[in-house]
Amino acid sequence: RFAVSLEDRRREPVAPAGNIVTFDVEKGREYAVLVYNRDRSNLFVNLKVDGNEVAQDANGWMPELRIKAPATGRAELVIYASGGKDLDYDVVVAQSAAAD
C-alpha cells in the first residue's frame, strides 16, 4: 500500500546538469516515482540516495522508478531533457505504508 508523499508541478529552464528534486527516504521503505512531462519531449531520470545511484529510466515523456531505499537519508532525483528551453512537468513520489 502506497501513499503520496510529494507532488510537485514545475515549469523551469532545462539545466545542463539536470533539474533536481530532493526528498527524504527511510531505509527499507519502498518508493514509487513518476515524472510526467506535459510537453511530451524525452526525459531521462536518475535517482540517487545519499549520492549513490539506485535507479534510472529513459522512458520518453513519462519515466517511472520504483525502489526500496537502501539507507535512510536524502534522495535526489535528477531530470535530464533533450530539446526545448523549458521543462513543464509533474513529479509524484509515493511511499509504502511502513518500512520492512
Buried (B, 14 or more C-beta within 10 A) or exposed (E): EEEEBBEEEEEEEBEEEBBEBEBEBBEBBBBBBBBBBEBEBBBBBBBBBBEEEBBBBEEEBBBBBBBBBEBBBEBBBBBBBEEEEEBBBBBBBBBBEEBE
